[in-house]
Amino acid sequence: MTFDFSLWIRSASNGAMSQCKTAIALLLALTGLQACAAPAPFSCPTEWASTKQEAAEVPDGFTASRETPQAKHDLGGFRINQGPIEEHQGAIHDDVKTQRDAKGGVTETLIWNVAALDRPLAICSYTGTRLVLTRPIAGYTQCTAIMRKEPGAMMTIRSVNCH
């Protein structure tokens, strides 16, 4: 539903609308546009710079050491949680679309319809670390994860997008 503010202003008593009414009309127009705007789409980063991981405790007789650190962490997984990450309330994807190519490769697109979920949270996970990136997604309608499997290889996640 739209409201024609110019028509409203012209219909005011012989153009004698007060500055207060004009300010209110302008404020309503601006806040209405912002309230109706959908959140900006986002993607999980496909890689994350090296993370600093340290042991909180070391058992007696052991030394915490670091192997050669990974220069970067690749996107390794994605899930939607309903509520805080600590609650482990994962949402199951609503649809899967599978495409096979002539060379034996498979592309899967997993789709989550998130608009009706309670406190939805996007969780992007990465190889070589237990750290994850999370983002609240209330106000979004859908998230998709695209996975690819080449012949003789494992399925890998290529991209994640929410809009």
C-alpha positions as CSV (number, residue, x, y, z in Angstrom):
1,M,0.0,0.0,0.0
2,T,1.3,3.4,-0.9
3,F,0.4,6.9,0.3
4,D,0.7,9.9,-2.1
5,F,2.1,12.6,0.2
6,S,2.1,15.2,-2.6
7,L,-1.7,14.7,-3.0
8,W,-2.1,15.0,0.7
9,I,-0.1,18.2,0.9
10,R,-2.0,19.8,-2.0
11,S,-5.3,18.9,-0.4
12,A,-4.4,20.6,2.8
13,S,-6.4,23.7,3.6
14,N,-5.5,26.2,0.8
15,G,-1.8,25.3,1.0
16,A,-1.6,26.5,4.6
17,M,-0.2,23.3,6.1
18,S,1.9,24.0,9.1
19,Q,5.6,23.2,9.1
20,C,4.9,20.7,11.8
21,K,2.5,18.7,9.5
22,T,5.1,18.8,6.7
23,A,7.8,17.5,9.0
24,I,5.5,14.7,10.2
25,A,4.7,13.8,6.6
26,L,8.3,13.7,5.7
27,L,9.2,11.6,8.8
28,L,6.5,9.1,8.0
29,A,7.6,8.8,4.4
30,L,11.2,8.2,5.4
31,T,10.6,5.7,8.3
32,G,8.0,3.8,6.2
33,L,10.6,3.3,3.5
34,Q,13.2,2.0,5.9
35,A,10.7,-0.3,7.8
36,C,9.7,-1.9,4.5
37,A,13.2,-2.5,3.2
38,A,14.4,-6.1,3.2
39,P,17.8,-6.8,4.8
40,A,20.7,-6.8,2.5
41,P,21.6,-10.2,1.0
42,F,24.9,-11.7,2.3
43,S,27.1,-14.7,1.6
44,C,29.4,-16.7,3.9
45,P,33.0,-15.8,3.0
46,T,34.4,-18.6,1.0
47,E,37.7,-18.4,3.0
48,W,38.7,-16.9,6.3
49,A,42.2,-15.7,7.2
50,S,44.3,-17.8,9.6
51,T,42.8,-17.9,13.1
52,K,44.7,-17.9,16.4
53,Q,43.8,-21.1,18.3
54,E,45.2,-21.8,21.7
55,A,44.7,-24.5,24.3
56,A,42.8,-23.4,27.4
57,E,44.3,-26.3,29.4
58,V,47.1,-28.8,28.8
59,P,46.9,-32.3,30.5
60,D,49.9,-33.2,32.7
61,G,52.8,-34.6,30.7
62,F,51.8,-32.9,27.5
63,T,52.8,-29.8,25.7
64,A,50.5,-27.8,23.5
65,S,52.2,-27.3,20.2
66,R,51.1,-25.8,17.0
67,E,51.6,-27.5,13.7
68,T,52.3,-25.3,10.7
69,P,49.2,-23.1,10.8
70,Q,46.9,-23.0,7.8
71,A,47.3,-19.7,5.9
72,K,43.5,-19.7,5.4
73,H,40.4,-21.7,6.3
74,D,38.1,-22.6,3.4
75,L,34.3,-22.6,3.8
76,G,33.5,-26.2,4.9
77,G,29.9,-26.2,6.0
78,F,26.7,-24.3,6.6
79,R,23.7,-24.7,8.8
80,I,20.7,-22.8,10.1
81,N,20.1,-22.8,13.9
82,Q,16.9,-21.9,15.6
83,G,18.1,-19.8,18.5
84,P,21.6,-19.4,19.9
85,I,24.4,-21.6,18.7
86,E,24.7,-23.3,22.1
87,E,21.2,-24.7,21.8
88,H,22.0,-27.0,18.8
89,Q,18.5,-26.5,17.3
90,G,19.4,-27.1,13.7
91,A,16.8,-26.4,11.0
92,I,16.5,-29.1,8.2
93,H,16.7,-27.7,4.7
94,D,13.3,-27.5,2.9
95,D,14.4,-28.6,-0.6
96,V,17.4,-30.1,-2.5
97,K,17.9,-29.6,-6.2
98,T,20.4,-32.0,-7.8
99,Q,22.0,-31.6,-11.2
100,R,24.3,-34.2,-12.8
101,D,26.6,-33.3,-15.7
102,A,27.9,-35.5,-18.5
103,K,31.3,-36.0,-16.8
104,G,29.8,-37.5,-13.7
105,G,29.9,-34.4,-11.5
106,V,27.0,-33.5,-9.2
107,T,25.8,-30.1,-8.0
108,E,23.4,-29.9,-5.1
109,T,21.5,-26.8,-4.0
110,L,20.1,-26.9,-0.5
111,I,17.4,-24.4,0.2
112,W,16.2,-23.2,3.6
113,N,13.0,-21.1,3.8
114,V,13.8,-19.1,7.0
115,A,11.1,-16.5,7.2
116,A,8.9,-18.4,9.7
117,L,11.8,-19.8,11.8
118,D,12.1,-18.8,15.5
119,R,15.3,-16.8,16.0
120,P,17.2,-18.1,12.9
121,L,20.9,-18.0,12.9
122,A,23.2,-18.7,10.0
123,I,26.4,-20.6,10.9
124,C,29.3,-20.7,8.5
125,S,32.0,-23.3,9.4
126,Y,35.5,-23.5,8.0
127,T,38.2,-26.2,7.5
128,G,41.0,-26.5,10.0
129,T,39.2,-24.7,12.8
130,R,36.4,-25.1,15.2
131,L,35.7,-21.4,15.1
132,V,32.5,-20.4,13.1
133,L,31.0,-17.2,11.8
134,T,27.4,-16.6,12.8
135,R,24.8,-14.1,11.7
136,P,21.2,-13.6,12.9
137,I,18.9,-13.9,9.9
138,A,15.5,-12.7,11.2
139,G,13.9,-10.8,8.3
140,Y,15.5,-12.9,5.6
141,T,13.3,-15.3,3.5
142,Q,15.7,-17.9,2.1
143,C,19.2,-19.3,2.3
144,T,20.9,-21.5,-0.2
145,A,24.1,-23.6,-0.1
146,I,25.6,-24.8,-3.3
147,M,27.7,-28.0,-3.1
148,R,29.8,-29.7,-5.8
149,K,31.2,-33.2,-6.2
150,E,33.6,-34.0,-9.0
151,P,34.0,-37.7,-10.0
152,G,36.3,-39.4,-7.5
153,A,36.2,-36.5,-5.1
154,M,34.3,-35.5,-2.0
155,M,31.3,-33.1,-2.0
156,T,32.6,-29.5,-1.2
157,I,30.6,-26.4,-0.4
158,R,31.0,-23.7,-3.1
159,S,28.8,-20.9,-1.8
160,V,26.2,-19.9,0.7
161,N,23.8,-17.0,0.2
162,C,20.9,-15.6,2.2
163,H,18.4,-13.0,1.0
